Amino acid sequence: MSEDKKAKLAAELEANLPQYTGTESYTNLRYPWLNGKRFLLTDGAKYLAEKAGAFWLMDAIASHQMNREVAAESMQFWKLVVDEDAKAILTCDDGNGKILATQEIPYTDFPLAEIKLYVQESEYLAGLVVMLPSEY
């Protein structure tokens, strides 16, 4: 992706993401290792994944659910930080600063320098819900 296209996409995302303040529906992504537990994206998380080509980010978050420390948290705080060399670090913490998981990503064309996502366990929805902070 060209730098100009990436900058335009970043500006579009920065303008549109804050408008998501709830969800009308959930998109269920299926991962066999979650043993039937649903992995749901809110409208905002789905928009981010589609617009930024970031279903890989959802895959990464889902893969870390195999980590017992991560899976034990009913509320997870995820952050992706992309540097100027297009390398990224994905981290999960418990909301109190305790890092539960870290993943280095050697290359990404993700358009934003940083994104935060929340993952909350929902007994009502029988799974994990990935949402933007504005949707919490």
C-alpha positions as CSV (number, residue, x, y, z in Angstrom):
1,M,0.0,0.0,0.0
2,S,1.4,3.4,-0.9
3,E,2.1,5.9,1.8
4,D,-0.5,8.3,0.4
5,K,-3.2,5.6,0.3
6,K,-2.2,4.5,3.8
7,A,-2.4,8.1,5.1
8,K,-5.9,8.6,3.6
9,L,-7.1,5.3,5.1
10,A,-5.7,6.3,8.5
11,A,-7.5,9.6,8.3
12,E,-10.8,7.9,7.3
13,L,-10.4,5.4,10.2
14,E,-9.6,8.2,12.7
15,A,-12.7,10.1,11.6
16,N,-15.1,7.1,11.6
17,L,-14.0,4.8,14.5
18,P,-15.2,7.2,17.3
19,Q,-18.7,7.1,15.8
20,Y,-19.1,3.5,16.9
21,T,-20.7,3.8,20.4
22,G,-22.5,0.5,20.7
23,T,-23.4,-2.3,18.3
24,E,-26.5,-3.5,16.6
25,S,-25.2,-6.9,15.6
26,Y,-22.3,-9.2,16.2
27,T,-20.1,-11.0,13.6
28,N,-19.0,-14.5,14.8
29,L,-15.6,-15.6,13.7
30,R,-15.0,-19.3,14.2
31,Y,-11.8,-20.6,15.6
32,P,-11.6,-24.4,16.3
33,W,-9.2,-23.9,19.3
34,L,-11.8,-22.0,21.2
35,N,-13.8,-25.2,21.6
36,G,-17.1,-23.8,20.6
37,K,-16.8,-20.5,22.4
38,R,-17.9,-17.7,20.2
39,F,-15.5,-14.9,19.1
40,L,-17.7,-12.0,18.3
41,L,-16.9,-8.6,16.7
42,T,-19.0,-5.6,17.3
43,D,-19.9,-3.3,14.4
44,G,-16.9,-1.1,15.1
45,A,-14.4,-4.0,15.4
46,K,-15.8,-5.5,12.2
47,Y,-15.5,-2.1,10.4
48,L,-11.9,-1.9,11.5
49,A,-11.1,-5.4,10.4
50,E,-12.7,-4.9,7.0
51,K,-11.6,-1.4,6.3
52,A,-8.0,-1.8,7.5
53,G,-7.6,-5.4,6.2
54,A,-7.0,-6.4,9.8
55,F,-8.8,-9.7,10.2
56,W,-5.2,-10.9,10.9
57,L,-5.4,-8.8,14.1
58,M,-8.5,-10.6,15.2
59,D,-6.8,-13.9,14.4
60,A,-3.9,-12.9,16.6
61,I,-6.1,-11.9,19.5
62,A,-8.1,-15.2,19.2
63,S,-4.8,-17.2,19.1
64,H,-3.7,-15.7,22.4
65,Q,-6.8,-17.1,24.0
66,M,-4.9,-20.4,24.2
67,N,-2.6,-18.6,26.8
68,R,-4.1,-19.5,30.2
69,E,-3.3,-16.1,31.7
70,V,-5.1,-14.3,28.9
71,A,-8.0,-16.7,28.9
72,A,-8.5,-16.3,32.7
73,E,-9.2,-12.6,32.2
74,S,-12.9,-11.8,31.7
75,M,-11.8,-8.3,30.4
76,Q,-8.7,-7.9,28.3
77,F,-7.1,-4.7,27.0
78,W,-5.3,-5.1,23.7
79,K,-3.0,-2.6,22.0
80,L,-1.3,-2.7,18.7
81,V,1.5,-0.2,18.2
82,V,3.1,0.2,14.7
83,D,6.5,1.9,14.3
84,E,7.8,3.9,11.4
85,D,9.5,0.7,10.0
86,A,6.1,-1.0,9.7
87,K,7.0,-3.3,12.6
88,A,4.4,-3.7,15.4
89,I,4.0,-4.9,18.9
90,L,0.7,-6.4,20.1
91,T,0.2,-6.5,23.8
92,C,-2.6,-7.6,26.1
93,D,-2.9,-6.5,29.7
94,D,-5.4,-6.9,32.5
95,G,-6.4,-3.3,32.8
96,N,-4.1,-2.8,35.8
97,G,-0.8,-2.7,33.8
98,K,0.0,-6.4,34.1
99,I,1.1,-7.6,30.7
100,L,-0.5,-11.0,29.9
101,A,0.8,-11.5,26.3
102,T,3.1,-9.8,23.9
103,Q,3.7,-10.5,20.2
104,E,6.2,-9.0,17.8
105,I,4.9,-8.5,14.3
106,P,7.8,-8.1,11.8
107,Y,5.8,-6.3,9.1
108,T,2.3,-4.8,8.8
109,D,0.6,-2.3,6.5
110,F,-1.9,-1.5,9.3
111,P,-2.6,2.2,8.6
112,L,-2.8,3.5,12.2
113,A,0.1,4.1,14.5
114,E,-1.9,2.6,17.4
115,I,-5.2,0.9,18.0
116,K,-6.8,-0.3,21.3
117,L,-9.4,-3.0,21.5
118,Y,-11.2,-4.5,24.4
119,V,-12.2,-8.2,24.7
120,Q,-14.8,-9.0,27.2
121,E,-16.3,-12.4,28.1
122,S,-20.0,-12.4,27.8
123,E,-22.0,-15.2,29.4
124,Y,-25.2,-13.9,27.7
125,L,-23.6,-14.2,24.2
126,A,-21.6,-17.4,25.2
127,G,-18.3,-16.0,24.0
128,L,-15.8,-13.3,23.8
129,V,-16.7,-9.9,22.4
130,V,-14.1,-7.7,20.6
131,M,-15.0,-4.0,20.7
132,L,-13.6,-0.6,20.2
133,P,-13.1,1.4,23.5
134,S,-15.9,3.7,22.3
135,E,-18.2,0.7,22.2
136,Y,-17.6,-0.3,25.8
